[in-house]
């Protein structure tokens, strides 16, 4: 009885303590990073960068994060701890953010993005492992949905602050970077004070990227993620597309705000729905919406349609981001959650490098619509594969053991 009472005291708004504070940490950090990210494409273009350069910077940065996610996931499993990796990763972001204000060349942005994404690589897999390890019931969809909602809530506030600053201080990107440092520091303090480490059994053995011990259907799922991500280039190109519709520079962050606003509104409801009806069907619908949205980005160049497409893009995000992680969690045992999440995040990030390079080259060398049509085709293919995945899963459940 005492144990149950203590568990109830650990709940905050019906969520496990760590799930709540991990979400709060992401809220603060995403407020910071999305303030920076919502103006970074415009900042880079003011320095003379091309779309290919912009895509290359984002691709290299995400690939760096990808490899470190795999290592950090393994080492968090090996040490049986997650909090130190989270402190390091979020701390790096807090340290790098104000330095953007000193940048005068594109290559300097590349260096800082490389370091900042390295911080993300250190923290993401251990953080997701901590959330998964803190869940006591069948609440993976709800818990990851809450985290996604908090993540995107920060991603709403960040662009809104950037918009407010740029309307009063046009093209004052330095001010945006300095103000963005404040929530980044608050995120680190939240981890240090409120997060309690989930200590698991230490994992022995040498580091390996093999899928040994993971279910075979996890391979199939990762293959679908690879296909989809190959057409899922950096969102920076979407912001560039918005800037080319003729709207004022200060209003570009609002397009990102619309995307995140829709995503945060639907993240928790879709997370709960996935707990009841299964993740696969929601992911399939999400990929189909992405396909339609990217086709629209290629087809239209007016302000009205572009903002509507950003709203639909938020619907795709709410359907997929949290549910992909929840499905990964469903596949993994407690002893290999960190490694499994590391492999998942590594595949995402590594694939983003060729995806971003392809999109940037198509934008600069072929046509402004080409990268969006390519992304639409790849997403449609991924939706078809997810349909096969869902049908074969149902078939296996119907076969008596």
C-alpha positions, 0 to 999 in steps of 0.5 A: 500500500505504501508503495502505491501511495508513493507512486501516486505522489510521483504523478504530476498531472497524471504523468510520471515525474520524469515524463513531466520534467523531461517534457518541461526541459524540452519545452525550455530548450525548444523555445531556445532552439526554435527561436534560433532555427526559425531565423537561421535560414534567413540569417544564413542567406543574409551571409550569402549562403545558397540553398545547397549550402544551407542544406549541407550545413543542416545535413552535416549537423544532423548526421553528427547528432545521429552518430552520437545518438547511437553511442550515447544510447549504448553508453547510457545502457552500459552505465545504467544511467541517463541523467548525465548524458542529458545534462551534457547534451542540454548544457552544450546547447545552452553554451553554444546559443549565445555564440551565434551572435558573433558569427560573420561567415557561413562556415562558422554557423556550420561549426556551431551547428555541428557542436550544438547538434552533438549536444542533441546527439548526447541527450536524445536517446538517453532522454527517450530511454529515461521516459520509456523506463519511467512508464509503469503502465501501457501509456507509451503513446500518451507519455511520448505524446505529452513530450512531443506536445511540450517540445512543440509548445516551446517550438510555438513560443520560440518563433513567436518571440523571434517574430516579436523581436524582428518586428521591432528590431528588423533583421536583428538576428544577434538579439534573437540569439542572445535572448534564446540563451535564457530558456536554454539555461532554464532547461539545464536547471530543470534536469539538474534539480528535478529529473531523477535518474532511472537506474537500470542493470549495467550492460556488459560487452563492447559497442556494436551497431548490430541489431542482435537481440532486437525483433526482426520486425524492427528491421522492417520498421527501420527500413520504412523510416529510411525510405521516408526520411530520404525524402524528409529534407531539412525544414529550413527549406520550407522556411526559405519557400515561405520567404520566397512568397513575398512576405516580410522577413519578420513574418517567416517565423510565424509560418513555423509557429503555425506548424508547431501550433497544430502539432502541439494541439493534436500530439496528446490526442493522437498519442492516446489514440495510438494506445487504443488503435495501434501506431501503424495506422496513424503512421500510415495516415501521417505519411500520406498527409506529408505526401500531399503537403509536400506536393502542395509546397511544390505546386503553390507559391502564394502566402495563403496556401503556404500557411495552410500547408504549414498547418497540415504539416503540423498535423503530419508531425502530431501523427508521426513523431511521438508515435514513431518513438512509441512504436520503437518503445513497443519493440524493445525490452527494458535492457536495450531501450537506450541502444534501440533508440540510439539506432533509431535516431542514428538512422534518422539523422544519417539519412538526413544528410543525403536527403538534405543534399538531394533537396538542396541540389534539386532546389538550386540546380533543377527547380524550386519545386523539385525537392518537394515533389521528390519528398512527396513520392518518398512519403507515399512509398513509405505509407504503402510500406507501412500499410504492408507492415500493418497488414502483416502484423495483423496476420501474425496476431491472427495465427494461433501460437 
